[in-house]
Amino acid sequence: MKSAPATLAFQFHRMELFSTVPLSILEQLAAQCTIVEFPADAVVFHKDEPGHALYLILQGGVKVHDEDYTVARLTGGNCFGELALLDEGPRSMSVTTTVPTALAVIERDLFFNVLGSEPGVVRKIGGMLTQRLRYQTDRVVEELRRREQELTRLVDERTAELMQQKEEAEQLRAKAEAERQEADYQRQRAEQSEQFEQQFLANMSHEIRTPMNAVMGMTNILLRKNPREDQLRYLESIRNSSQALLVILNDILDISKIQAGRMELEHTDFEVSQILEQVASTLRFRAQEKSLTFETICDPAMPPVLVGDPVRLQQILLNLAGNAVKFTEKGGVSIAARLLEREGDTCRLRFQVRDTGIGMTPEQCARAFESFRQASADTTRKYGGTGLGLSISRQLVELFGGALEVQSALGEGSVFSFAIPLKISDKQTLQKDEHVSTQPSESLDGLRILIAEDNEYNRIVAVETLEMMLPGATISTVGNGREAVEQIKTGGFDLVLMDVNMPEMDGLEATRLIRFLPPPLNAFPIIAFTASVTETEVRKCGAAGMNAVVPKPFKESELLEALHHVVPPEVSSRRRRGDIPEHAPDQAPEVSPFRSSKMTPPPSAQQNLSGDVESPDGYAHTGLDFLRQLTGNNRQRIRKYLGLYIASARTSLPKIENALAANKRDELRRAVHTLKPQFKMVGLPQTADLAAAIEARLLDGAEPSALSDDLERLLEDIRRSCDVFDVYLRKS
């Protein structure tokens, strides 16, 4: 933009700043100033740059701003930068064009050289500055106030948000704590439930197996007594029904163990061909009854001896082959075992059970492995069973590391198969175990036996039973573990029967001390007597150095089996020849304290006894079946043991009452523990269970006062049982 000085001077004159200045002077100013043109959004100068000129807006417009904060917007006829006429300091604001703009730039020296004689202009400059600074200050203060309000609002919002977050976090923390407490409660309930389940399974096993064994045993005895043809039919029905019921019981116990994660596979040497033969020998008769063929096929390339769990493998095959026989009416059943691959010391085998039976639809195959499920209701009615066999087999196969599969078509039979990995044994053949007789034999003649038992009742029973079983044995007794250790040091014994729980020193501690004696005194076989035959208790006995476990109250057959198992043949043979003089420790039998790896206890001796003793008031029925078995139905010995029980019980009554009154846990536990096995022996299984529960809670740290109700029930049972047996002894 280029204008003549006169024209530009006239334009200056219209501005408020120069309205009083003569045009002649303005023409001098216009002739010497500089005209600059800027496009839109161009920066005229930045804040903090040094100022040295006044700017007149000839056309267009600008904004005066501090970063993003606009202080003023100016258009043509206005001026800016006037502070630079008075001060050479930095600019306080930035100026940017808003549209294409033309500016007249008047340098400070030019301004005062031309207008120095015009004091009115200087005054106006001062007034403009004052007014502008006041305006700008007001705007800045207003902006600061606005920003303060906004900041306050943001702080309030953020504070409220933080308070809400804090409240939510507190609620979440409280919820998490509540969930943790609920989880702890549920965990405790689960653990308690598992304990109850284990106890229930143990009780169910004991309470059902014992009468079942009696039913089956007596049935077999009657079958050997040449029954009439009609009686034979009934007895065969009883035996078959008993076996079926026992299978159902085993299935329920197995599925419970698997679901609780307590099923573990053994790792022992076995031969596949032998397992197939055992399955075949079990089922072949049933197959022949139905005119079915039964075939076993064992791959000749199979390693001769493998390592695994033969019992569970046989159980799988028995379940599958047993079902095959059950659901097949014509044709046959086959079991095949084939080698799939062999690598290093492992191999992979496929087992296949094929039948020509009723078969299944695809829908029935899909649910075949569900627990308590069978193909249809008609199947259950016609063939019976629990519907657990396939479910158990599937889960056992999975424990082996395989998967059970089925292929079937309705009316065309079924094929069940699975492949599992197994270790290959270094052995080429298995040595057949000789059957251990449970009858007294010369191999046990002349044994010198030490019985460590604190309860007089139990000592008398053990001594008399051993004297009947082993007439040539020498039997000594002590009342606690400490006395047992001292007696063992004399070296005059071949065997120790050690009660686990005794005063002063229990059987576990006594066994550990015996195992630390110098050879050969540390090598005596030790059989544990215990009323608790849980896996934990058995493991404790084995860890202490005991060789076998016999439950209390014991059966004659169980004790004989344990004796045969732990007594080396050379001990009894030398004893019979008289090669070992009495009290000659240097000739003690060299038996490793860990000779027996068979720490699994025999079946519990707890009885579900038939009622044959009744109190006058109808209080309780008790059974003497166990005493009859123990004594060979010797009436005199039964009376003797009942008298001993009454004496022991009445001696323990004040001990229990005093310990309860004084809240003495250990004394109370010992008194209850002493009576516990005697309850079972005299036919009071429910009282024995109550005593066991009380003892367990006392061992867990419960105070006697917290068990007062259970203890009162126990005391009442003891008093009533003494009255019952008193009446029985007087009448008999």
C-alpha positions, 0 to 999 in steps of 0.5 A, spaced: 500 500 500 503 506 497 499 513 499 501 520 498 504 524 504 498 528 504 493 523 503 496 519 509 497 525 513 489 526 512 488 519 515 493 520 521 489 526 522 482 522 523 485 518 528 484 520 536 491 520 537 493 526 532 486 529 531 489 536 534 496 536 530 496 540 524 496 537 517 503 540 516 506 536 521 503 530 520 505 530 512 512 530 515 511 524 519 507 521 514 513 522 509 518 519 514 514 513 516 514 506 514 508 502 511 508 495 512 503 490 510 501 483 513 497 477 511 492 474 516 495 471 522 501 474 521 505 475 527 507 483 528 511 482 534 512 477 540 511 478 547 518 480 550 521 483 544 524 490 545 520 495 543 522 501 539 516 503 534 509 506 534 504 502 530 498 505 526 492 501 523 491 503 516 486 498 514 485 491 517 485 488 524 490 485 529 489 482 536 493 483 542 494 477 546 498 473 551 499 466 548 492 463 548 489 469 552 486 475 547 487 482 551 484 486 545 482 486 538 483 493 534 481 495 527 483 501 522 484 508 526 487 505 532 494 504 534 498 500 538 505 499 541 505 506 544 509 504 550 515 503 546 515 511 545 516 511 553 520 505 554 525 501 551 523 494 555 520 488 552 513 488 549 508 486 554 504 483 549 504 479 542 500 482 536 498 478 531 493 480 525 486 477 524 486 479 517 490 482 511 493 488 515 497 495 513 500 498 518 504 505 519 510 504 523 513 510 526 520 509 530 521 512 537 526 518 534 522 520 528 516 520 533 519 525 538 523 529 532 517 531 529 512 531 534 516 533 540 513 540 540 506 537 541 505 536 548 498 534 547 500 528 543 504 526 549 499 527 554 494 523 549 499 517 549 500 517 557 492 517 557 492 511 552 497 507 556 493 508 562 487 507 560 489 501 556 493 498 562 487 499 566 483 495 561 488 490 561 489 489 568 481 489 569 481 483 564 487 480 567 484 480 574 477 478 571 481 472 567 484 470 573 478 470 577 475 466 572 480 461 572 480 461 579 473 459 579 474 454 574 480 451 578 476 451 584 470 448 580 475 443 578 478 441 585 471 441 588 470 436 582 476 432 583 475 432 590 468 429 590 471 424 585 477 422 589 472 421 595 467 417 591 473 413 589 475 412 596 468 410 598 468 405 592 475 403 594 473 402 601 466 398 599 471 394 594 476 393 600 470 391 605 467 386 599 474 383 598 474 382 606 467 379 606 469 375 600 476 373 603 472 371 610 467 367 606 472 364 602 475 362 609 469 359 611 467 355 605 474 352 605 474 350 612 467 348 611 470 344 605 475 341 609 471 339 615 466 336 609 472 332 606 473 330 613 466 328 615 466 325 608 472 321 609 469 319 616 463 317 613 466 313 607 470 309 613 464 308 617 460 306 611 466 301 609 466 298 616 459 298 617 457 295 610 463 290 609 463 287 616 456 284 615 457 283 608 463 279 609 459 275 615 453 274 610 458 271 604 463 267 609 457 264 612 454 262 606 460 259 603 460 255 609 453 253 608 455 251 601 460 246 603 455 242 608 452 239 602 445 243 602 439 240 599 437 242 592 432 247 594 437 250 599 442 250 594 438 255 590 437 260 596 444 260 598 447 261 591 442 267 590 444 269 597 451 269 595 450 272 588 446 278 591 452 279 596 457 279 591 453 284 587 452 289 593 459 288 594 461 291 587 456 297 588 459 298 595 466 298 592 464 302 586 461 308 590 467 308 595 472 308 588 468 314 585 468 318 592 476 317 592 477 319 585 472 325 586 476 327 592 483 327 589 485 321 594 486 316 589 493 314 587 496 309 583 501 304 585 508 303 581 509 295 582 512 290 577 506 286 573 505 282 567 500 284 562 498 276 561 497 275 568 492 280 569 488 278 562 488 271 565 485 273 572 480 277 568 478 271 564 478 266 570 473 271 573 468 272 568 469 266 564 464 262 568 459 267 567 460 267 560 459 260 559 453 260 563 450 265 557 454 260 552 458 266 550 466 265 547 471 269 552 477 270 548 484 274 551 489 276 546 496 278 548 501 281 543 507 277 544 511 283 542 509 286 549 515 287 554 515 281 559 514 285 566 511 292 566 511 297 572 504 300 574 498 299 578 496 292 576 490 292 581 487 298 578 488 296 571 485 289 572 479 293 575 478 297 569 478 291 564 474 287 569 469 293 569 469 293 561 469 286 560 464 285 566 459 290 562 461 286 555 458 279 558 452 283 562 450 286 555 451 280 551 446 275 549 450 271 544 456 271 540 462 273 545 467 277 548 474 279 547 480 282 551 486 284 547 492 288 549 497 290 544 504 294 544 503 301 540 510 303 541 516 302 545 522 308 546 527 307 551 524 304 558 517 306 556 512 303 552 505 305 550 499 299 550 492 299 547 487 295 551 481 293 547 474 290 550 470 288 544 463 284 545 457 282 540 452 285 545 446 290 545 450 296 543 448 303 543 446 309 540 450 315 538 446 319 544 447 313 549 455 313 547 455 320 549 453 319 556 456 312 557 461 315 562 457 319 566 456 317 573 450 313 575 447 313 568 446 307 564 443 307 557 436 307 559 431 306 564 430 299 561 437 297 561 437 298 569 431 294 570 433 289 566 441 288 567 441 292 574 448 296 576 449 303 579 452 306 572 458 307 576 463 302 572 464 306 566 465 313 570 470 309 574 474 306 569 474 313 565 477 316 571 482 311 572 484 311 565 485 318 565 490 317 572 494 312 568 495 318 562 490 315 557 483 316 555 477 311 554 473 311 548 467 307 545 465 305 538 458 302 538 452 301 534 445 299 536 444 291 536 451 290 533 456 290 539 461 295 542 468 296 543 471 300 549 479 301 548 484 306 551 492 307 550 496 308 556 504 309 557 507 304 562 514 304 564 518 297 562 521 293 568 528 291 568 526 284 570 524 279 565 520 275 569 516 275 576 517 271 582 510 268 584 509 270 591 507 264 596 500 264 599 501 266 607 497 262 611 493 265 616 493 259 620 498 257 626 504 253 624 510 250 626 514 257 623 511 261 629 513 255 635 517 258 640 517 265 639 518 270 645 513 275 644 513 282 648 507 286 649 507 293 650 500 295 652 498 300 658 490 297 658 490 291 663 484 289 659 487 289 652 493 286 655 489 280 658 486 279 651 492 279 647 496 274 652 490 269 652 489 270 644 496 269 643 497 263 648 491 259 644 494 261 637 501 259 639 501 254 645 509 254 645 510 262 645 513 265 651 509 272 652 511 278 657 508 284 658 509 291 660 505 297 661 508 303 657 513 304 651 519 306 656 518 299 660 518 296 653 525 299 651 528 297 657 526 290 656 528 290 649 535 291 651 535 285 655 535 281 648 531 276 650 525 277 645 524 275 638 518 280 637 514 286 640 507 287 639 507 295 641 501 299 642 501 306 639 498 310 645 501 309 652 503 314 658 510 316 659 512 314 652 508 312 646 509 306 642 512 311 636 517 314 640 519 307 643 520 304 636 524 310 634 529 309 641 529 301 639 531 302 632 537 307 635 539 301 639 546 298 637 545 291 633 542 286 633 537 289 639 535 294 634 532 289 629 526 286 632 520 286 628 515 290 631 507 290 630 503 296 631 497 295 635 492 301 634 485 303 634 486 308 628 488 305 622 487 311 617 492 312 612 496 318 616 496 313 622 499 307 618 504 312 615 506 314 622 507 307 624 512 306 618 516 312 619 517 310 626 520 303 624 514 299 625 513 293 620 506 292 620 499 294 623 494 290 626 487 294 628 484 294 635 480 290 637 484 285 633 482 279 629 486 272 630 487 272 623 489 279 622 494 278 628 497 271 625 497 274 618 502 280 621 506 275 625 507 270 618 509 277 615 514 280 619 517 273 623 523 271 619 523 263 618 530 263 620 528 265 627 523 260 629 527 254 626 533 256 630 528 257 636 525 250 635 532 247 635 534 251 641 540 254 637 538 261 641 539 260 648 534 265 653 537 272 654 542 271 649 542 278 645 548 276 641 544 271 637 538 276 636 535 275 629 538 280 624 531 283 621 531 290 618 527 294 622 524 296 615 523 289 612 516 289 611 514 294 606 507 292 607 504 297 611 497 297 609 493 295 615 488 289 614 480 290 614 478 294 620 475 289 626 469 294 627 463 290 628 456 291 626 454 286 631 447 282 632 443 284 638 444 279 644 444 282 650 439 287 652 438 291 658 432 291 663 430 298 661 431 297 653 436 302 653 441 298 648 442 292 644 450 290 644 453 284 641 458 279 643 460 277 636 467 279 636 468 276 643 465 270 640 470 270 635 476 272 639 475 267 644 472 261 640 465 262 643 469 260 650 463 262 655 468 262 661 473 267 657 467 271 654 465 272 662 472 274 664 473 279 658 466 282 660 468 283 667 474 286 666 471 291 661 466 293 667 472 294 672 476 298 667 470 302 665 468 303 672 475 305 674 475 310 668 468 313 670 471 318 676 477 319 672 473 322 666 468 326 671 474 329 674 478 331 668 472 334 665 470 338 672 478 340 672 478 342 665 484 337 664 485 336 656 491 331 657 488 327 662 481 326 659 484 324 653 488 318 656 482 316 660 477 316 653 483 313 649 484 307 654 476 305 653 475 306 646 478 299 643 474 296 649 467 299 647 468 295 640 470 289 643 464 288 647 459 290 642 458 298 643 461 301 636 457 307 637 460 309 643 466 307 640 465 312 635 463 317 640 469 316 644 474 317 637 470 323 636 472 326 643 479 324 642 480 327 636 477 334 638 481 333 644 487 332 640 486 338 636 486 342 642 479 343 644 477 344 651 474 339 655 468 344 657 467 345 650 465 337 649 461 337 655 455 334 652 458 329 648 462 327 654 455 326 658 453 322 653 459 318 653 459 317 661 451 315 660 453 310 655 459 307 660 454 307 666 448 304 662 453 298 659 456 296 666 449 295 668 447 291 662 453 287 662 452 286 670 445 283 668 448 279 663 453 276 667 448 275 673 443 271 668 448 267 665 
